């Protein structure tokens, strides 16, 4: 009798991921779905999506390994505050997913007056309400980064020692962003990048600014502070703002791990 051996995988047990939607435009959730075939691969082999607006028919926040929180928290909305605190209590890793959750983004300037909910006028980054473990910045984040963070979270929680080391190297800069605080603006580019001689004039900051507060003058960014909304997009997208040697030294291994996971 022929014995068929079961294929061995480096990791086996899935992790659970949820997405909590607060005060945002749902663009981050769309970014998650924009992984297309990659999303199916993640859900088939690595993660169970246990909570998400429109994608999962679950009414209450469940226990989960990783919770992606989209949107800022409205302090006038008791339900939003309670759900955010519940998500923090029931998740091992809480992620500020996108610019609104991480830095407040354009919602910092909401002053009420909505037709349906005129009393909602106080919006803050989620780190002002609960402790946050990791930032996925930008408005919205790119689909590949969401995919990579999901794979690395899986390897960190379920992988072997080598995979855990690679996942730690990849996720550490995003954790450091969370520790840095919930404010970032064009001034940070001036202090941390331009004044340090790190700016290479690529124009990424100007291209990502949602209110066009940054222009390129003589090859360097010029920030109009009156227009800046402190959304953090320019700082988070700058390739020199949070340069990390752990990622660079393990770049090939990290990319091989991600590629191997998605094949």
VMD Tcl script that draws the C-alpha trace (Angstrom):
set ca {
  {0.00 0.00 0.00}
  {1.38 3.37 -1.01}
  {1.71 5.79 1.86}
  {0.98 9.39 0.93}
  {2.88 11.76 3.16}
  {1.27 15.03 4.11}
  {3.07 18.10 2.85}
  {5.05 19.77 5.59}
  {4.77 23.50 5.97}
  {6.99 25.74 8.09}
  {3.93 27.05 9.94}
  {0.47 25.59 10.17}
  {-2.09 27.26 12.42}
  {-3.85 30.33 11.04}
  {-4.01 33.62 12.89}
  {-7.20 35.65 13.27}
  {-7.46 39.17 11.87}
  {-10.22 41.75 12.24}
  {-10.86 45.25 10.87}
  {-12.63 47.80 13.06}
  {-14.10 50.74 11.12}
  {-14.36 54.06 12.96}
  {-14.45 57.58 11.47}
  {-12.93 57.16 8.04}
  {-13.79 56.92 4.37}
  {-13.47 53.11 4.10}
  {-10.54 53.58 1.71}
  {-8.27 51.46 3.91}
  {-10.74 48.57 3.80}
  {-10.83 48.88 0.01}
  {-7.03 48.70 0.03}
  {-7.24 45.40 1.90}
  {-9.57 44.06 -0.79}
  {-7.27 45.41 -3.53}
  {-4.85 42.56 -2.85}
  {-7.16 40.48 -5.10}
  {-5.64 36.98 -5.52}
  {-3.17 37.74 -2.75}
  {-6.08 38.25 -0.36}
  {-7.47 34.82 -1.23}
  {-4.04 33.31 -0.57}
  {-3.86 35.01 2.82}
  {-7.34 33.86 3.80}
  {-6.80 30.32 2.51}
  {-3.47 29.62 4.19}
  {-2.57 32.16 6.83}
  {-5.39 34.20 8.34}
  {-9.08 34.02 9.15}
  {-10.90 37.33 8.75}
  {-13.18 37.25 11.78}
  {-14.45 40.84 11.87}
  {-14.77 43.55 9.20}
  {-17.33 46.04 8.01}
  {-19.34 44.67 5.01}
  {-16.97 41.68 4.63}
  {-17.85 39.59 7.69}
  {-21.32 39.10 9.16}
  {-20.33 39.53 12.82}
  {-22.02 42.12 15.02}
  {-19.71 42.21 18.05}
  {-15.93 42.49 18.36}
  {-14.48 38.97 18.83}
  {-11.17 37.74 20.25}
  {-8.43 38.04 17.59}
  {-4.69 38.02 17.11}
  {-4.44 41.19 15.01}
  {-6.94 44.04 14.83}
  {-6.65 46.67 12.09}
  {-8.37 49.87 13.20}
  {-9.40 52.19 10.37}
  {-10.38 55.79 10.97}
  {-9.98 58.19 13.89}
  {-12.03 57.91 17.07}
  {-14.94 60.31 17.60}
  {-15.01 61.21 21.29}
  {-18.65 62.31 20.98}
  {-19.66 58.83 19.87}
  {-19.90 56.54 22.91}
  {-20.20 53.41 20.77}
  {-16.98 54.16 18.85}
  {-15.01 54.70 22.06}
  {-16.39 51.50 23.61}
  {-15.70 49.42 20.48}
  {-12.12 50.71 20.28}
  {-11.46 49.86 23.91}
  {-13.07 46.45 23.41}
  {-10.89 45.81 20.35}
  {-7.80 46.70 22.38}
  {-8.79 44.29 25.14}
  {-9.58 41.42 22.74}
  {-6.61 41.67 20.35}
  {-2.97 40.70 20.84}
  {-1.73 43.28 18.31}
  {-3.63 46.52 17.65}
  {-2.73 48.33 14.43}
  {-3.49 51.94 13.51}
  {-4.51 51.25 9.92}
  {-4.10 54.33 7.72}
  {-3.53 58.04 8.23}
  {-6.76 58.77 10.13}
  {-6.14 56.11 12.77}
  {-2.44 56.95 13.11}
  {-2.40 60.74 12.89}
  {-6.02 61.94 12.68}
  {-5.55 63.03 9.07}
  {-8.26 65.33 7.71}
  {-10.67 64.35 10.52}
  {-8.66 66.53 12.91}
  {-10.39 69.47 11.24}
  {-13.97 68.17 11.43}
  {-16.07 70.62 13.40}
  {-19.51 69.04 13.32}
  {-22.35 70.26 11.16}
  {-23.06 66.90 9.48}
  {-26.70 66.58 8.50}
  {-27.20 63.27 10.28}
  {-24.88 63.66 13.28}
  {-24.16 67.36 13.93}
  {-22.85 66.73 17.46}
  {-19.82 64.75 16.26}
  {-16.97 67.23 16.22}
  {-14.09 65.77 18.28}
  {-11.95 63.30 16.32}
  {-8.59 62.05 17.61}
  {-6.00 59.45 16.55}
  {-6.76 56.12 18.23}
  {-3.54 56.25 20.27}
  {-5.12 59.03 22.35}
  {-7.71 56.52 23.54}
  {-5.87 53.16 23.68}
  {-2.33 51.82 23.39}
  {-1.31 51.07 19.80}
  {1.31 48.50 18.87}
  {1.99 49.33 15.24}
  {1.27 51.92 12.54}
  {0.49 51.25 8.89}
  {0.57 54.88 7.71}
  {-0.52 56.71 4.54}
  {-3.91 57.61 3.09}
  {-4.60 54.91 2.16}
  {-1.76 52.39 2.68}
  {-0.67 50.49 -0.42}
  {-2.13 46.97 -0.77}
  {1.32 45.37 -0.78}
  {2.19 46.84 2.60}
  {-1.05 45.56 4.12}
  {-0.29 42.12 2.68}
  {3.30 42.19 3.93}
  {2.27 43.17 7.46}
  {-0.30 40.35 7.52}
  {2.31 37.80 6.40}
  {4.88 39.08 8.88}
  {2.35 39.07 11.72}
  {1.63 35.45 10.86}
  {5.32 34.53 10.89}
  {5.85 36.43 14.14}
  {3.03 34.57 15.90}
  {3.29 31.14 14.25}
  {6.69 30.86 12.57}
  {9.97 29.24 13.53}
  {12.85 31.17 15.12}
  {14.33 32.32 11.80}
  {10.95 33.53 10.53}
  {10.25 35.31 13.80}
  {13.56 37.17 13.51}
  {12.74 38.30 9.96}
  {9.24 39.35 11.00}
  {10.64 41.30 13.95}
  {13.10 43.13 11.67}
  {10.29 44.07 9.26}
  {7.76 45.15 11.87}
  {10.13 47.04 14.20}
  {10.12 50.34 12.20}
  {6.30 50.30 12.16}
  {6.31 49.73 15.92}
  {8.75 52.61 16.33}
  {6.34 54.85 14.43}
  {3.68 54.00 17.00}
  {6.07 54.80 19.84}
  {7.02 58.09 18.20}
  {3.57 59.60 18.67}
  {0.46 60.58 16.75}
  {1.58 63.85 15.20}
  {3.63 64.28 12.05}
  {3.84 67.19 9.66}
  {6.05 68.97 7.17}
  {8.06 70.39 10.04}
  {9.22 66.87 10.89}
  {10.63 66.57 7.38}
  {12.60 69.76 7.97}
  {14.01 68.70 11.34}
  {14.53 64.96 10.81}
  {15.31 64.71 7.09}
  {16.30 67.96 5.36}
  {18.36 69.45 8.21}
  {20.13 66.12 8.62}
  {21.22 66.11 4.98}
  {19.11 63.04 4.17}
  {16.70 64.53 1.61}
  {17.38 63.31 -1.92}
  {14.76 65.53 -3.59}
  {12.56 62.68 -4.81}
  {9.32 64.65 -4.32}
  {7.44 61.78 -2.65}
  {6.35 64.06 0.19}
  {4.85 66.59 -2.21}
  {3.13 63.86 -4.20}
  {1.48 62.33 -1.13}
  {0.31 65.55 0.54}
  {-3.53 65.50 0.28}
  {-3.88 69.29 0.58}
  {-0.91 70.27 -1.62}
  {0.84 72.00 1.27}
  {4.26 70.89 -0.03}
  {5.90 72.09 -3.22}
  {9.34 71.33 -4.58}
  {11.59 74.41 -4.74}
  {15.11 74.05 -6.17}
  {14.97 70.30 -5.63}
  {13.89 70.44 -1.97}
  {10.43 70.38 -0.34}
  {8.92 73.68 0.79}
  {6.12 73.39 3.37}
  {3.28 75.89 3.63}
  {2.53 75.62 7.33}
  {-0.80 77.42 6.98}
  {-2.07 74.62 4.73}
  {-0.52 71.68 6.62}
  {-3.15 69.53 8.37}
  {-0.62 67.33 10.21}
  {-1.92 64.16 8.60}
  {1.50 62.49 8.67}
  {1.37 61.38 5.02}
  {4.53 63.21 3.95}
  {6.65 61.98 6.86}
  {5.39 58.41 6.70}
  {5.97 58.17 2.93}
  {9.41 59.78 2.87}
  {11.97 57.03 2.09}
  {14.50 58.70 4.42}
  {12.28 59.50 7.42}
  {12.40 56.16 9.24}
  {15.29 54.41 7.52}
  {16.06 51.19 9.38}
  {19.22 49.10 9.08}
  {17.52 45.98 10.45}
  {15.23 45.97 7.42}
  {18.02 46.72 4.95}
  {20.36 44.07 6.35}
  {17.61 41.45 6.16}
  {15.96 42.74 2.99}
  {16.59 39.67 0.82}
  {15.44 37.28 3.53}
  {12.30 39.32 4.19}
  {11.37 39.50 0.52}
  {12.06 35.77 0.06}
  {9.82 34.98 3.03}
  {6.98 37.11 1.67}
  {7.38 35.73 -1.85}
  {7.49 32.17 -0.57}
  {4.37 32.70 1.53}
  {2.38 34.06 -1.41}
  {3.35 31.33 -3.91}
}
mol new
graphics top color blue
foreach p $ca { graphics top sphere $p radius 0.5 }
foreach p [lrange $ca 0 end-1] q [lrange $ca 1 end] { graphics top cylinder $p $q radius 0.2 }
display resetview
